[in-house]
Amino acid sequence: MTRVLVVNAGSSSVKLSLLDGDRAVWSESVDPADAGDAVERRAAEGGVDAVGHRIVHGGTRFTGPAFVDDAVVDAIAALADLAPLHQAPAVDALRRTRAALPGVAQVACFDTAFHRSLPAAAYTYAVPDRWRHGLGVRRYGFHGLAHEWSARRAAEIVGRPVGELRTVTAHLGSGASLCAVDRGRSVDTTMGLTPTAGLVMGTRCGDLDPSVPPYLVRRGVPADEVGPALDRESGLLALAGSADVRDVVGMAATGDDDALIALDVWAHRARALVAAMTAALGGIDVLAFSGGVGEHQPALRARVVDGLGFLGLALDPAANEAAGGDADVSAPGAPARTVVVTAREDVVVAEQVRALVPVPATRG
C-alpha cells in the first residue's frame, strides 16, 4: 500500500499526516507560518511514497487531482486572490515539500473538484456576461474533500448506500460550509466564488449584501482594507471578540451579551442554510455534522436541529451529548437521520493520490 504524506492547509492550521491505508502512522497540526519547516522535518524522517496536497481553490482548470509540476504550482498560486487565507500556505508547503522530496510523486487534490457536478442553476451568478465568462465569476464551492467523505461515511452510519440518499453535509469549523449531496453528487453549497460566503465563521463574515463593500469605500474605508477585514476581522471574532467557538460558548454560559448574540446569529444562519440545501435536494434523508465545531459542540448541533423539526429532523438529547466520534444522534422515529462524522479529508486525499501513483514494489 502506498504510504501518503497528506498536507492539509486550512485557514487556521496546517495538518500533516502519513497514511498507510486509512491508518495515520503519525499526524500533527501546526500554525500556517510553521508549515514549511514542519513539512521539511517530516520529509526528512522518510517513509513517504507519495504526497497529497489539499488545495482549496482549483478555479475552472482543475476538476480532479493533478500531478504537481512547476506549471501547476504557478496556476495554484495565481488563484490566491480567490482564497487568500488558504492558497499562500498551500503553495509554500507545495514548494518546500517538492524541494525536500525531489524524487517523490506529489499530487494536488482540490476542494473545488467535488462541486464540479453543480448544475448551472446553482453555480451561475446573475451578473454581467463579461464577468461570468471573462473573469470566471461563479460559485465554485469549497470543503469538497470533507463533504465527499461526510456523505460517504454518513451513509455507512445509517446503513444505506450513498447512492440512495439526499444528504446535507455540515462541515463546521473555523471555516464552515454546507453541501447538498444528491446520491453522492454535490448539487448546491453555501460558499461561492471564494470561501468567504455562506455561514458565519471564525473570522469570515459569510453571506453579505454585495452593496456593503462599495458603501464602506464611499464612507472612507480604504478599498484595500475591505476584503481582508471580511476574511480576517469578521465572523465570531467581530461579534464576540474571539474566533474560537469554544471561547464564545464559554462566554455565553456566563451571560456575556456579545457572545449570546454571536451564537444567535451563527445558529440563525446555519438553520436557514440547512433548509436551503434541503430545498435544493427536494427533501432530506440525512444531516451530517463534521469539523471541529460539528463534531465537538453538541449544544450547537442542537441549536441547529431544534429549529428544523419541520424537515423531519430531531435529536436524541442523550445521544447528542454523548457523541464522541461517528454516531447516529437522531431521535427515535425521526423521519430524517442526524449523524456526527469524524472529518477524514486525509483519507479522500490519499485515495486520490493512490489512484494516480503506482504502488511501490517495496511496499507490495
N, C-alpha and C positions, 0 to 999 in steps of 0.2 A: 504494500500500500504506500503510495506517495505521501511523504510527510510534508505538510504545507505550513509555512510560516504565514499567518494571516495578519495583515496590518490594517487596522480599522480606525481611520481618522474621523473622530466625531468633533462636535463643536466645543466640548468641554474637556475631552481627554482623547488619547490615542491608545487603543487596546492592541496588545501584541499577544499572539498565542501560536503555539506549534501544535498542529493537529495530526495525530496518527489515527486515521479513520475519523470517527466523530469524537474521539477522546483527546482532550487537551493534555499534552505532555507537560506543558507549563503555560502560564499566562500572566500578564501583568498589565496595569493601566498606568499611563504616565501623562504628565501635562504636555500639551502640544509643543511647547517650547523645548521640551526634553526628548521629543520623539526621535529625532535623528540620532542622538547619542545612544538611546536605548536600542534602536534598530542595529546600529553598528556593534554594540556589545553583544546582543543576542546572536547576530550573524556569526560573530567570532566563535561562539560556542559550538557551532557545527550542527550536523544532523538535519539540515534543511535540504529537501529535494526540489522544492519549488516555492515560489512566493505568490500569494494572492493579496492584492490591494483593494480594499473597499474605497471606491471613488464616488463621491456624492453626485457630481453632475457630469453627464456624458453628452449633453446637448443633443442635437439630431444625428450626429455622426455615429455615436457608439450605442448600438441597440443590443449588444451582447458582450460577453467577455472578450478581451483582446490582449494578445501578446504585447508586452511593453518594449518599445524601442524609442529612439530619440524623438521621432515624429509624434508618437503617441503621447509622450511626456509633454511636448510642446503644445499639443492640442488640448490636453487636460489643463495645463497652466493658462491657456488662453480663455478658459471659462471661469476664471477666478472672480470676475465681476458678478457672476450669477450665483456664486456660493462662497462669499468672502470669508466665512468662518471655517470653511472646510477645505477648500481647494488648495490653499497655500500649504497647510501642514501635510496634506496628502502628497503634494508634489515634492516637498522636501524629503519626505520618507521614501518616495519613489527613487529619487536621485541618490540618496545615501544608501539605500538597500542595494541598488544596482552596483554602486561602487564597492560595497562591502562583499557582495556575492556576484562577481562578474561572470561566473560560469553557470549560474543557476537561472532557470527559466522563471520569468516573472509575468504575471497576468493581472490586468486591471479588470475589476468587476464593478459594474456601475449600478448605483441605486436607481437611476432613472430607467434602466433597461426593463425592469418588471412592468413599468407603466407604458411600454410601447403598444400594449393592447388597448389603451384608452380609445374609445370611439371619438370621432371628430366633434360630436356634441359636447363631450367632456373636456377636450383639450383646447378647443378654439375660444379665443377671446374676441369679443365684439369690438375690435379696434381696426384702424385703417389697414388696408391690404399691404401698404408699404412697410408697416411694422410687422405684420404677421409673416409675410413671405420674404421681405427684405432683411429683417432683423431677427427673425426666429422668435417673435414674441408669442408664446403659447404656454399652456400648462404642461409641465414636464412630470411633476410628482417626484417624491424622494422616499427614503427609507424602504426602497423596494426589496432589498435583500431581507430586511426584517419582516416586511409584510408577507413576502413569499413563505418564509419559514413559519410565521404565525398561522397562516391559513392552513398549511400542511399539518402542523402539529395539532392545531385545534380540531381538525377532522379526526386525527388519531384519538384524541382525548374523548370525543363524543362517540367514537366508534362508527363513523360513516366515511365513505370516500369523499375526498375534497371535491371531486367532480360532480357531486350531488348537492353541494351546499352553497348557500348565499351567506357569505361571512363578512362582517365588518371587523377589520383588524385595527386595534387602537395601540399604536406604538407611542408610549408616553414616557418622556424623559426630559432632559433639559431642552432638547429638541423634540417635537411631537407632531405626529400626523395620523390621520385615519385613512383607511383604504377600503373601498367597496370591492370585494373579491367575489366574482360570479363564477362559481365552479372552477376555481383555480386561476382565473384571469382577472387582472385589475381592470375595472371599468370606470372608476372615479376615485379621486383622492383629494385631500384638503390642501396640500401645498401646491404651488403654482409654477411660475417662471423661475422662482427662487425658493429656498427653504424658509422664507420669512412669512409666507402666507398661512392662513388656516387657524389652528388652535393658538391660544395664549401659551407661551413657552417661558423658559427661564429668563432669557434676555431679549426675546423676539416678540414683536407686537401681535403677530397673527394678522387676521383679516383687518383691513383698514380702508376707510373711504379713500379712493385714489386722489381726491382733491386735497387731502391733508398736506402732503409734501409741498405742492405749489403754494398753498396757503401759508405755510410756515416760511417759505422763501420770501413771499411778498411781505411778510411781517418782520423780515430782517434776519431770520435764521440762515446762516451760510449754507448754500446748496450742498456743499461737500460734507456738511455735518449731518444732514438729514438721514441719509441711508445708513451710515454707521450707528446713529442713535437708535434707529428702528431695529437694528440687529443686535446691538450690544448694550443698550441702556433702557430697554423697554421690557415688556412682559412682567413677570412676577417681581423682577428687580425694581421696576419703576413703580409698581403698585404697593409693594410690601417692604422694599428695602433689601430683599435677598432674592437671588436667583435660584436658591436651593429650596425645593418644595418642602423638604424636611424642616427647615427653619421656619418657613411660612406656616406649616401645620402647627408647629410648636408655639409660635407666637399667637396664632388664632386660639389655641387652647387656653391662653392666658387672657383672652378677651381683647387683644390688640385690634383696633378698628381697621387699620390698613390691611392687616393680614386677613381679616374676615371678609372684607370686600374683594380682596385679591382672589380668594378661593371661590367666592360667589361668581366673579367674572369668569374664572377658569372653568368652573363647572357648567355655567350657563352656555358658554361657547362649546364645550365638549358635548353636552346633551344635544344642542341644536345640530351640530355637525354629524353626530351619530345618526340622528334622524334623517339628515340629508343623504348620507351614504346609504341608509336603508331604502330611501325613495329611489335612489339610482339602481338598486337591486330589485325593486319591486317586492320587498319583504326581507326578513332576516331569519336565518336559522341559528346562527352563532355570532356572539360578540366575543372577541378575543382580546384581552388586555396583555400587553407586554411592555418591556422597557423598565427603567428604574422606578418610575412612578407607578406604572401599570402593574408591576409585579409586587411592589412592597408597600403600597398605600391603600389598605382595604377601605379606609374611610372615604377616600377619593373615588374609588371604584363605586362605592355605594352612592356617593353624590351624583354620579353619572347615571347609574342604572335606576335609582329610585324615581327618577323623573321620566322613565321610558317604559312604564308599565303598559302603555297603550300599544307598544310594539311587541308585547308578549314577553318582555324581559323582566326577570325578578331574581333577586339574590337569596340564597340561604345565608342568613347573617353569621351563623357559626362557621360554616364552610368558608365564607369570605374572609372572616377574621383569621382562620387557621391556615389559609393557603400559604405555603412556603415554597412553592415550585409549581410545576404543571398540575393543574387541578380544575375540576368542574365545580363551580361555586353557584350553580343555578338552584333556585328554589324548586322543591319537588313539584312536578306538574307544570312548570313554566313552559309555554309553547316554544320559546326560543331559549337556547342554552347560552350561558355566560361562562367563559373559561379564563384561566390565567395560564399564560405560556411563557416559559423562560426564553428570553431572546437568544437566538443562536445564529446570528448573521455569519459567524465564522464557519459554521457547517455549510451554509449555502455557498460562501466564497470558496471553500475547499472543494466542494463538489464541482463548481465551475472550472476551477484550476485543473482538477484531475481529468475532466472531460477533454482538455486540450493537451495536457502534458503526459507523455508516456510513463508507465510505471518503471522506475529504475530497476535494472536487472538485479542489483544487490539487495533490493528490498523485497523482491518476489511479488 
